[in-house]
Amino acid sequence: MGRNIIIFGVILIVLIGIAYLSFSNIQSLNGRKTVDLKGNKIQLEVSDSETEHQKGLSSRDNLAKDRGMLFTFAKPDLYSFWMKEMRFPIDIIFINNDKIVTIHHNVPAFMDTNKTPNLTIYAPKSPADKVIEINAGLAKEYEIKEGDTIKINP
């Protein structure tokens, strides 16, 4: 009897572990969205918490051309960004609903070539509820402009 309880307990723990790992995989897949920027698909990693917003892309050395980060906010506001500890330049695209309200092009990394820290604050011209960060120069290359409508897909 005692041995059966131990075997049952081990099986139960294994099943709970498998269920946890499966759920974690589903969560990580749901943590990505895509956006079509004038025929160019970008996979977006979603940042939707205060902690994720603060970290952003700062721990990375680079970003693949077809990747970006999507910051989501509960309501439109004048959210500002800076490049603290960023290691590569980016374009910052502020969006309200599905309309681009501001683009900051070629925002330099935290330290520029003169070893001067970039502490500039980058904010939208009007309230935004989403921000997309992509590699520097892509907004111009893809001819993305303020006023354009974009759709972020699940």
TAMOGI-V726399 format. One record per residue. SS is DSSP state (2 for helix, 1 for strand, 0 for the rest). D_CENTER is the distance of its C-alpha to the mean C-alpha in whole Angstrom. Layout:
# TAMOGI-V726399
{{SS:D_CENTER} {SS:D_CENTER}}
This chain:
# TAMOGI-V726399
{{0:53} {2:51} {2:50} {2:48} {2:46} {2:45} {2:44} {2:43} {2:40} {2:39} {2:38} {2:37} {2:34} {2:33} {2:33} {2:30} {2:29} {2:28} {2:27} {2:24} {2:23} {2:23} {2:21} {2:18} {2:18} {2:18} {2:15} {2:13} {2:13} {2:13} {0:9} {1:8} {1:9} {1:11} {1:12} {1:15} {1:15} {0:19} {0:20} {1:17} {1:15} {1:11} {1:9} {1:6} {1:4} {1:4} {1:5} {0:8} {0:11} {2:12} {2:12} {2:8} {2:8} {2:11} {2:10} {0:7} {0:7} {0:11} {0:12} {0:12} {0:15} {0:13} {0:11} {0:13} {0:14} {0:13} {1:9} {1:6} {1:2} {1:3} {1:5} {1:8} {1:12} {1:15} {1:17} {1:17} {1:18} {0:18} {0:15} {1:15} {1:13} {0:15} {0:14} {0:16} {0:16} {0:14} {0:16} {0:15} {0:15} {1:12} {1:13} {1:11} {1:12} {1:12} {1:13} {1:16} {0:17} {0:16} {1:18} {1:16} {1:18} {1:17} {1:16} {1:16} {1:17} {1:17} {1:16} {0:18} {0:17} {0:18} {1:21} {0:23} {0:26} {0:28} {0:27} {0:26} {1:23} {0:21} {0:21} {0:20} {0:18} {1:16} {1:17} {0:17} {0:21} {0:21} {0:19} {1:15} {1:13} {1:10} {1:8} {1:7} {1:7} {1:9} {1:12} {0:15} {0:17} {2:16} {2:16} {2:20} {2:20} {0:19} {0:21} {0:18} {0:20} {0:20} {0:21} {0:20} {1:19} {0:16} {0:15} {1:12} {1:14} {0:13}}
